[in-house]
Amino acid sequence: MSRAPQKLYVGGEWVEPAGGHYEVIDPADESVVGLAPEASRAQVEEAARAASEAFGAWSRTKPEARAAILDRAADIMQREFEPWAELARAETGAPTGIARGMQVGVGVSRFRRYARGALEPVERGLPPQVTEAGPMGRASVLGALEVRQPVGVVTCITSYNNPWANPAGKVAPALAMGNTVVVKPAPQDPLSVFKMAGALHEAGVPAGVVNVVSGASVEVGEAAVDSPYVDMVSFTGSTGVGQRIAQVCGRSMKRQLMELGGKGAAVVLADADLDAAVLGIGTTFSFYSGQICTAPTRVIVQRSVYAELVEKLTGYLAFMKVGDPGERGTVVGPVISAAHRDRVEAYVELGRKEGARIAYGGERPVVGSGRGFYVAPTLLVDCTSDMRVVREEIFGPVVVVVPFDGEGQAAEDEAVRLANDSDFGLLSYVWSGDAARAFRVARRLRAGGVGVNTVGRNMEAPFGGFKRSGVGRDVGSYALHAYSEIQSIVWA
């Protein structure tokens, strides 16, 4: 793995950062993975200007040509799959299997998907309308056409938990629709995003169409949002940062696509297959060491099966291997940083003080030499909906369990009330042995997506949140729509 200082990618050139470099740390052992560039505000503005100047020609490029570049970039990512998966593992601390399959692997598949997406129709004829004769003329027939136009320059601000799938899910559909981009990766793991830019450069993307600027300072992200050359901001991250971005965008009416925090409810009714529910909850909340907004971290379970579910979840957690993400069998690796480890541990202690019982975990595991930012998978039970650990996003391998009472319709009503009693509404889940009942409950949940007896996701289904979990929808064709404006053309 190269340790050479990384350069910025601006206007089709690799340029030295004005602010020098900072260290990217491996969360597993605290070693230095590489040196990331610190852009200046002027360099961010230069990147946005380059994207603006490239927009006209790129937006007029034939869809087949845009598709070919995305496909060639995917070929290059596939060619470099092994070293780039190892880089993703080192930057994020994700287990090797996740770095391969769910990071670089998903990145490749998204570029392939949106290469096809570039060829999807962008025009749709609308029914003609007959107008009545008025005082100034005769009756006429008006034709109409709906056209999807690219938005313009898109700033893509990506999350630290997946430096391949997340930027690929922004950059690829944006480019497919004819937009140009300025990518600001998360400061913790930007090196993988520069590899993605390198693949696009080698694939022949025109100068200025893709730009990548990184930095550990807040100023870099603010400049990428506030630039007058930017027409849209696509952000994945915390609700607090999303609210700040929305305020800045509001000043110039920039378009926004926001995927923000989550506190997914997992409703488990008494007739559910508890083993299936435990498998789904356990595998998902431990994924990326719990650093995933779609995790079912708030389990809402009917009282009659509460004790059994807690026992099964406790047993499941006990078999999760916490360890070096490069070792075979590791399920839970480290969290991204020492500061985040401290934050997660503080929430566990807060839950204890609020009256929750720690059924499993709660300690700081020692892995190898004792270095690294590890948190044990932790189960907090006997929780109530007013506790902060139930209401706030922890973003770590911690799940809380809330029991509810009632039978029949009363039980459904109480489960829905508790599930919806949240500021978040990204992805929730329902487990029941009665499919009709499960779908009935699912339709009442205030969440952008609901899994019924599954934690799986259909990658063509729209993805996004209600309430403070975001604005807009992406994934599949919805991502193409998100990076476009609708124009109507009417003629007589």
C-alpha positions as CSV (number, residue, x, y, z in Angstrom):
1,M,0.0,0.0,0.0
2,S,1.5,3.3,-1.1
3,R,2.3,5.8,1.7
4,A,3.1,8.7,-0.8
5,P,1.4,11.9,0.1
6,Q,-1.9,12.2,-1.8
7,K,-2.6,15.1,-4.1
8,L,-5.9,16.9,-4.8
9,Y,-7.7,16.2,-8.1
10,V,-8.8,19.5,-9.6
11,G,-9.6,20.4,-13.2
12,G,-8.3,17.1,-14.5
13,E,-4.9,17.6,-12.8
14,W,-3.3,16.2,-9.6
15,V,-2.2,19.3,-7.6
16,E,-0.4,19.9,-4.4
17,P,-2.6,20.9,-1.4
18,A,-2.1,24.4,-0.2
19,G,-2.7,23.3,3.4
20,G,-0.2,20.4,3.4
21,H,-1.2,16.9,4.6
22,Y,-2.6,15.2,7.6
23,E,-2.4,11.5,8.7
24,V,-5.1,9.0,8.0
25,I,-5.2,6.5,10.9
26,D,-6.0,2.8,10.8
27,P,-8.7,2.3,13.5
28,A,-7.6,-1.3,14.1
29,D,-4.1,-0.6,15.3
30,E,-3.6,3.2,15.2
31,S,-0.9,3.0,12.5
32,V,-0.7,5.6,9.7
33,V,-2.4,4.5,6.5
34,G,-1.3,7.5,4.4
35,L,-1.2,11.2,4.1
36,A,-4.3,13.0,2.9
37,P,-4.3,16.5,1.4
38,E,-5.6,19.6,3.1
39,A,-7.2,21.9,0.5
40,S,-7.5,25.6,1.0
41,R,-10.8,27.5,0.4
42,A,-9.3,28.9,-2.8
43,Q,-8.6,25.4,-4.1
44,V,-12.1,24.3,-3.3
45,E,-13.4,27.3,-5.2
46,E,-11.0,26.4,-8.1
47,A,-12.5,22.9,-8.2
48,A,-16.1,24.3,-8.2
49,R,-15.1,26.7,-11.0
50,A,-13.6,23.9,-13.0
51,A,-16.7,21.8,-12.6
52,S,-18.9,24.8,-13.8
53,E,-16.7,25.4,-16.8
54,A,-16.9,21.7,-17.8
55,F,-20.6,21.4,-17.3
56,G,-21.8,22.7,-20.6
57,A,-19.8,20.2,-22.8
58,W,-20.4,17.3,-20.4
59,S,-24.1,17.8,-20.2
60,R,-24.2,17.7,-24.0
61,T,-22.1,14.6,-24.3
62,K,-24.0,11.7,-25.8
63,P,-25.3,9.3,-23.1
64,E,-23.5,6.4,-24.8
65,A,-20.2,8.2,-24.2
66,R,-21.0,8.9,-20.6
67,A,-21.9,5.3,-20.1
68,A,-18.7,4.1,-21.7
69,I,-16.6,6.2,-19.3
70,L,-18.5,4.8,-16.2
71,D,-18.1,1.3,-17.5
72,R,-14.3,1.7,-18.1
73,A,-14.0,3.2,-14.6
74,A,-15.7,0.1,-13.2
75,D,-13.3,-2.1,-15.2
76,I,-10.3,-0.3,-13.6
77,M,-11.8,-0.6,-10.1
78,Q,-12.2,-4.3,-10.7
79,R,-8.6,-4.6,-11.9
80,E,-7.4,-2.9,-8.8
81,F,-9.9,-4.6,-6.5
82,E,-7.5,-6.3,-4.1
83,P,-5.2,-3.4,-3.1
84,W,-8.1,-1.0,-3.0
85,A,-10.1,-3.3,-0.8
86,E,-7.2,-3.5,1.5
87,L,-6.9,0.3,1.6
88,A,-10.7,0.5,2.4
89,R,-10.2,-2.0,5.3
90,A,-7.2,0.0,6.6
91,E,-9.0,3.4,6.4
92,T,-12.3,2.3,8.0
93,G,-11.4,-0.7,10.2
94,A,-14.1,-2.7,8.5
95,P,-13.6,-6.5,8.4
96,T,-11.9,-7.7,5.2
97,G,-15.1,-9.3,3.8
98,I,-17.1,-6.1,4.2
99,A,-14.3,-4.0,2.6
100,R,-14.3,-6.3,-0.3
101,G,-17.9,-7.0,-0.9
102,M,-19.8,-4.1,0.6
103,Q,-17.3,-1.3,-0.1
104,V,-15.2,-1.8,-3.3
105,G,-17.6,-4.4,-4.6
106,V,-20.7,-2.2,-4.2
107,G,-18.7,0.7,-5.7
108,V,-18.0,-1.3,-8.8
109,S,-21.7,-2.5,-9.1
110,R,-23.0,1.1,-8.8
111,F,-20.8,2.4,-11.6
112,R,-22.1,-0.5,-13.7
113,R,-25.7,0.3,-12.8
114,Y,-25.4,3.9,-13.6
115,A,-23.6,3.3,-16.9
116,R,-26.9,1.6,-17.8
117,G,-28.7,4.4,-16.2
118,A,-27.1,7.0,-18.5
119,L,-29.1,5.3,-21.3
120,E,-32.5,5.5,-19.7
121,P,-35.0,7.8,-21.4
122,V,-35.0,11.4,-20.2
123,E,-38.0,12.6,-22.2
124,R,-41.6,11.6,-21.9
125,G,-44.5,12.8,-24.0
126,L,-47.5,14.1,-22.1
127,P,-51.2,13.9,-23.2
128,P,-52.1,16.8,-25.5
129,Q,-54.5,19.4,-24.2
130,V,-57.3,21.1,-26.2
131,T,-57.7,24.7,-25.2
132,E,-61.0,26.5,-25.6
133,A,-61.3,29.5,-27.9
134,G,-60.8,32.8,-26.1
135,P,-61.3,36.4,-27.0
136,M,-57.9,36.6,-28.7
137,G,-57.9,33.5,-30.8
138,R,-59.2,30.1,-31.8
139,A,-59.2,26.9,-30.0
140,S,-55.9,25.0,-30.3
141,V,-54.2,21.7,-29.4
142,L,-51.1,22.0,-27.1
143,G,-48.5,19.3,-27.1
144,A,-46.2,18.8,-24.0
145,L,-43.0,17.1,-23.3
146,E,-41.4,16.3,-19.9
147,V,-37.6,16.5,-20.0
148,R,-35.1,15.6,-17.3
149,Q,-32.2,18.0,-17.4
150,P,-29.0,17.8,-15.3
151,V,-28.9,20.1,-12.3
152,G,-25.4,21.5,-12.9
153,V,-22.5,21.3,-10.5
154,V,-23.1,18.9,-7.6
155,T,-21.1,18.9,-4.4
156,C,-21.0,15.4,-3.0
157,I,-20.1,15.2,0.7
158,T,-19.6,11.6,1.7
159,S,-19.7,9.6,4.9
160,Y,-16.8,7.9,6.7
161,N,-18.5,4.5,7.1
162,N,-18.3,3.5,3.4
163,P,-15.7,5.4,1.3
164,W,-16.7,3.4,-1.8
165,A,-20.4,2.6,-1.9
166,N,-21.4,6.0,-0.7
167,P,-19.5,8.2,-3.1
168,A,-20.2,5.8,-6.0
169,G,-23.9,6.2,-5.2
170,K,-23.5,9.9,-5.7
171,V,-20.9,10.4,-8.3
172,A,-22.0,7.7,-10.8
173,P,-25.7,8.8,-11.1
174,A,-24.7,12.5,-11.1
175,L,-22.3,11.9,-14.0
176,A,-24.8,9.6,-15.8
177,M,-27.3,12.5,-15.9
178,G,-24.8,14.9,-17.3
179,N,-23.8,16.8,-14.1
180,T,-20.3,17.6,-13.0
181,V,-19.1,17.0,-9.4
182,V,-16.9,18.3,-6.6
183,V,-16.4,15.5,-4.1
184,K,-15.5,16.3,-0.5
185,P,-14.8,12.9,1.2
186,A,-15.0,12.3,4.9
187,P,-11.7,13.4,6.6
188,Q,-11.2,10.0,8.3
189,D,-10.9,8.0,5.1
190,P,-10.5,10.1,1.9
191,L,-7.8,8.0,0.2
192,S,-10.2,5.5,-1.3
193,V,-12.2,8.3,-2.9
194,F,-9.0,9.6,-4.6
195,K,-8.5,6.1,-6.0
196,M,-12.1,6.3,-7.5
197,A,-11.1,9.7,-9.0
198,G,-8.0,8.0,-10.5
199,A,-10.1,5.3,-12.1
200,L,-12.3,8.0,-13.7
201,H,-9.3,9.9,-14.8
202,E,-7.8,6.8,-16.5
203,A,-11.2,6.0,-18.0
204,G,-11.1,9.3,-19.9
205,V,-13.4,11.6,-17.9
206,P,-12.9,15.1,-19.3
207,A,-11.0,17.7,-17.3
208,G,-13.2,19.4,-14.7
209,V,-16.0,16.9,-14.8
210,V,-14.8,15.2,-11.6
211,N,-12.9,17.1,-8.8
212,V,-11.9,15.8,-5.4
213,V,-10.9,18.1,-2.5
214,S,-10.3,16.8,1.0
215,G,-9.4,18.3,4.4
216,A,-9.7,17.8,8.1
217,S,-10.9,21.4,8.7
218,V,-14.6,22.4,8.6
219,E,-13.7,25.2,6.2
220,V,-13.2,22.7,3.3
221,G,-16.7,21.4,3.5
222,E,-18.2,24.8,4.0
223,A,-16.5,26.2,0.9
224,A,-17.7,23.2,-1.1
225,V,-21.3,24.0,-0.1
226,D,-21.2,27.7,-0.2
227,S,-19.5,28.2,-3.6
228,P,-21.6,30.2,-6.1
229,Y,-20.6,27.7,-8.8
230,V,-22.4,24.9,-7.0
231,D,-26.1,24.1,-7.9
232,M,-26.8,21.1,-5.6
233,V,-25.4,19.5,-2.5
234,S,-25.7,15.7,-1.9
235,F,-24.8,14.9,1.7
236,T,-24.6,11.7,3.8
237,G,-23.9,12.2,7.5
238,S,-25.3,13.4,10.7
239,T,-28.5,15.3,11.1
240,G,-26.8,18.2,12.8
241,V,-24.4,18.7,9.9
242,G,-27.2,18.2,7.5
243,Q,-29.2,21.0,9.2
244,R,-26.2,23.4,8.8
245,I,-25.8,22.5,5.2
246,A,-29.5,23.1,4.6
247,Q,-29.2,26.6,6.1
248,V,-26.3,27.5,3.8
249,C,-28.1,26.0,0.7
250,G,-31.2,28.0,1.6
251,R,-29.4,31.3,1.0
252,S,-29.0,30.6,-2.7
253,M,-31.8,28.0,-3.1
254,K,-29.4,25.1,-3.9
255,R,-31.0,21.8,-4.5
256,Q,-30.4,19.2,-1.7
257,L,-30.3,15.5,-1.3
258,M,-29.8,14.5,2.3
259,E,-29.3,11.1,3.8
260,L,-29.0,11.8,7.5
261,G,-29.3,10.0,10.9
262,G,-31.3,6.9,11.8
263,K,-32.6,5.1,14.8
264,G,-34.3,2.2,13.1
265,A,-37.2,0.6,14.9
266,A,-37.4,-3.2,14.8
267,V,-41.0,-4.1,15.8
268,V,-41.1,-7.7,16.9
269,L,-44.7,-9.0,17.4
270,A,-45.5,-12.1,19.5
271,D,-46.2,-14.3,16.5
272,A,-42.8,-13.5,14.9
273,D,-40.1,-16.1,14.1
274,L,-37.7,-14.9,16.9
275,D,-34.7,-16.7,15.5
276,A,-35.1,-14.8,12.2
277,A,-35.6,-11.6,14.0
278,V,-32.5,-12.1,16.2
279,L,-30.4,-13.0,13.1
280,G,-31.6,-9.8,11.3
281,I,-31.2,-7.5,14.2
282,G,-27.8,-9.0,15.3
283,T,-26.1,-9.0,11.9
284,T,-27.3,-5.5,10.9
285,F,-26.6,-3.6,14.1
286,S,-23.1,-5.0,14.3
287,F,-22.4,-4.3,10.6
288,Y,-19.6,-1.7,10.3
289,S,-19.3,-1.9,14.1
290,G,-22.8,-0.4,14.3
291,Q,-21.7,2.7,12.2
292,I,-24.6,2.4,9.9
293,C,-27.7,4.6,9.7
294,T,-30.0,1.7,8.6
295,A,-29.3,-0.5,11.6
296,P,-32.4,-1.7,13.7
297,T,-30.9,-0.4,16.9
298,R,-34.2,0.2,18.7
299,V,-36.0,-3.1,19.2
300,I,-39.6,-2.8,20.2
301,V,-40.9,-6.2,21.3
302,Q,-44.2,-7.5,22.6
303,R,-44.1,-8.3,26.3
304,S,-45.1,-12.0,26.0
305,V,-41.9,-12.8,24.0
306,Y,-39.6,-10.1,25.5
307,A,-37.6,-12.4,27.8
308,E,-37.1,-15.0,25.1
309,L,-36.0,-12.4,22.6
310,V,-33.5,-10.8,25.0
311,E,-32.1,-14.3,25.8
312,K,-31.6,-15.1,22.1
313,L,-30.1,-11.7,21.4
314,T,-27.7,-12.1,24.3
315,G,-26.6,-15.5,23.0
316,Y,-26.1,-14.2,19.5
317,L,-23.9,-11.3,20.7
318,A,-21.8,-13.7,22.7
319,F,-20.7,-15.5,19.5
320,M,-19.7,-12.3,17.7
321,K,-16.0,-12.2,17.4
322,V,-14.6,-8.7,18.1
323,G,-11.1,-8.4,16.7
324,D,-8.6,-7.4,14.1
325,P,-10.6,-6.7,10.9
326,G,-8.0,-8.5,8.9
327,E,-8.4,-11.8,10.7
328,R,-10.7,-14.5,9.5
329,G,-13.9,-14.7,11.5
330,T,-14.0,-11.2,12.8
331,V,-17.5,-9.8,12.9
332,V,-17.0,-6.6,14.8
333,G,-13.9,-4.5,14.1
334,P,-13.1,-1.1,15.6
335,V,-15.1,2.2,15.3
336,I,-13.6,5.0,13.3
337,S,-11.7,6.9,15.9
338,A,-10.8,7.3,19.6
339,A,-13.2,10.2,19.9
340,H,-16.1,8.1,18.5
341,R,-15.2,5.2,20.8
342,D,-15.4,7.5,23.7
343,R,-18.8,8.8,22.5
344,V,-20.3,5.3,22.2
345,E,-19.0,4.3,25.6
346,A,-20.5,7.5,27.1
347,Y,-23.9,6.5,25.7
348,V,-23.6,3.0,27.2
349,E,-22.9,4.6,30.6
350,L,-25.7,7.1,30.1
351,G,-28.1,4.2,29.5
352,R,-27.0,2.5,32.7
353,K,-27.6,5.7,34.6
354,E,-31.0,6.2,33.0
355,G,-32.1,2.8,34.3
356,A,-31.3,0.4,31.4
357,R,-29.8,-2.9,32.2
358,I,-26.6,-4.0,30.3
359,A,-27.5,-7.6,29.3
360,Y,-24.3,-8.0,27.3
361,G,-21.2,-6.0,26.6
362,G,-20.5,-2.6,27.9
363,E,-16.8,-3.1,28.4
364,R,-13.8,-2.0,26.3
365,P,-12.4,-5.1,24.6
366,V,-8.6,-5.6,24.3
367,V,-7.5,-6.8,20.9
368,G,-4.0,-7.8,20.1
369,S,-1.5,-5.3,21.4
370,G,-4.2,-3.3,23.0
371,R,-4.2,-0.5,20.4
372,G,-7.2,0.3,18.2
373,F,-10.6,1.8,18.8
374,Y,-12.8,-1.2,19.8
375,V,-16.2,-1.3,21.5
376,A,-17.9,-4.5,22.5
377,P,-21.3,-5.2,21.0
378,T,-23.7,-4.1,23.8
379,L,-27.3,-4.9,24.6
380,L,-29.3,-2.5,26.7
381,V,-32.6,-3.9,27.9
382,D,-35.5,-2.8,30.1
383,C,-35.5,0.5,28.3
384,T,-38.2,3.1,28.0
385,S,-39.0,5.4,25.1
386,D,-38.0,8.6,27.1
387,M,-34.4,7.5,27.6
388,R,-31.8,9.3,25.5
389,V,-30.2,6.0,24.5
390,V,-33.5,5.2,22.9
391,R,-34.1,8.6,21.3
392,E,-30.6,9.5,20.0
393,E,-28.4,8.0,17.3
394,I,-25.4,6.3,19.0
395,F,-23.8,5.0,15.7
396,G,-22.0,2.2,17.3
397,P,-22.6,-1.5,18.1
398,V,-25.3,-0.8,20.7
399,V,-28.9,-2.0,20.6
400,V,-31.7,-1.0,23.0
401,V,-34.7,-3.1,23.7
402,V,-38.1,-1.6,24.7
403,P,-41.0,-3.9,25.7
404,F,-44.7,-3.1,25.0
405,D,-48.0,-4.5,26.2
406,G,-51.3,-5.4,24.7
407,E,-52.8,-8.0,22.5
408,G,-54.4,-7.9,19.0
409,Q,-55.1,-4.5,17.6
410,A,-54.1,-2.8,20.8
411,A,-50.6,-4.4,20.6
412,E,-50.3,-3.2,17.0
413,D,-51.3,0.3,18.0
414,E,-48.8,0.5,20.8
415,A,-46.0,-0.9,18.7
416,V,-46.7,1.7,16.0
417,R,-46.9,4.5,18.6
418,L,-43.5,3.6,20.1
419,A,-41.9,3.1,16.7
420,N,-43.1,6.5,15.4
421,D,-42.1,8.2,18.7
422,S,-38.7,9.3,17.2
423,D,-37.1,12.3,15.5
424,F,-35.8,9.8,12.9
425,G,-37.5,7.9,10.2
426,L,-35.0,6.3,7.8
427,L,-35.4,2.5,7.8
428,S,-37.5,0.4,10.2
429,Y,-38.5,-3.3,10.4
430,V,-41.4,-5.5,11.3
431,W,-41.3,-9.2,12.2
432,S,-44.6,-11.1,12.4
433,G,-45.7,-14.6,11.4
434,D,-48.8,-13.1,9.8
435,A,-47.8,-11.4,6.5
436,A,-51.0,-9.3,6.3
437,R,-50.5,-8.1,9.9
438,A,-46.8,-7.2,9.2
439,F,-47.7,-5.2,6.1
440,R,-50.5,-3.5,8.0
441,V,-48.1,-2.3,10.6
442,A,-45.4,-1.4,8.0
443,R,-47.7,1.0,6.2
444,R,-48.3,2.9,9.5
445,L,-44.6,3.4,10.2
446,R,-43.2,6.9,9.6
447,A,-40.1,5.7,7.8
448,G,-38.7,6.0,4.3
449,G,-38.3,2.3,4.1
450,V,-39.6,-0.8,6.0
451,G,-38.3,-4.3,6.0
452,V,-40.9,-7.0,6.5
453,N,-39.4,-10.1,8.0
454,T,-36.0,-9.1,6.5
455,V,-33.2,-6.7,6.8
456,G,-32.3,-7.1,3.1
457,R,-32.6,-4.2,0.7
458,N,-33.7,-4.1,-2.9
459,M,-31.2,-1.8,-4.6
460,E,-33.8,-0.5,-7.1
461,A,-36.2,0.6,-4.3
462,P,-36.2,4.3,-3.4
463,F,-34.0,5.1,-0.3
464,G,-34.3,8.1,2.0
465,G,-35.9,9.2,5.2
466,F,-38.8,10.9,6.9
467,K,-38.5,13.6,9.5
468,R,-34.8,14.3,10.5
469,S,-33.5,11.4,8.6
470,G,-33.2,13.3,5.3
471,V,-34.6,15.0,2.3
472,G,-35.2,13.3,-1.1
473,R,-34.7,9.8,-2.4
474,D,-32.0,8.0,-4.3
475,V,-30.9,4.4,-5.3
476,G,-31.8,2.9,-8.6
477,S,-33.6,5.1,-11.1
478,Y,-34.5,7.4,-8.1
479,A,-30.9,8.5,-8.0
480,L,-31.0,9.6,-11.6
481,H,-34.2,11.6,-10.8
482,A,-32.5,13.1,-7.8
483,Y,-29.7,14.6,-9.9
484,S,-32.0,16.1,-12.5
485,E,-34.5,18.9,-12.9
486,I,-37.8,18.5,-14.7
487,Q,-38.3,20.8,-17.6
488,S,-41.6,21.0,-19.5
489,I,-41.7,22.0,-23.2
490,V,-45.2,23.0,-24.5
491,W,-46.0,23.8,-28.2
492,A,-48.9,24.7,-30.3
